[in-house]
Amino acid sequence: VKTPGTTMAFPSDMKGKNYIAIMGTQAPMLELLTLKSKLKGPSWISLHGATVVPQDKQKSWCKLELALPLAHKGVRPQVHSMTLRRESPRLTVASLNLQTIINQQTNVNEIAVASVEYLRDVSCDGATTAVDLRKGLRHFTVVRKLDGLEMPPNWQQTVTHENSTNPIAK
């Protein structure tokens, strides 16, 4: 019995009158797509019949989201001769750090500070050199004013000075 990926997963301990067990109930959809499409290892793939999903209908935060009406049949590994000419894509790698506090009235964690450190044009095929890190590593921090609490003395002047001298903040 095949069920579409849009339905809820069956419990892994499910038993019935005519069967003992159900296999693959907890397998993620990406794993099933990889197996069905016969993808092995890192490689380039071709997406046949793919259409661009409009931004107002996207289900992810991806810059580009595609729909595959042919499902796994539209995903094929590229022929080796086609991939020899292609370089691996350059990536942007980011680290997110959130600092939370507990709201005393609602007893819920709230984000007070968010910091992001990122590096653009990272090669996924090799190591990142110390020189690349020194010249390309960027960061920014966002601080939220908490209800009923004052910011430290000279906070506004310090932030204004930092934003005027730091090219990333502009």
Salt bridges, closest charged atoms under 4 A:
GLU110 OE1 - ARG144 NH2 2.99
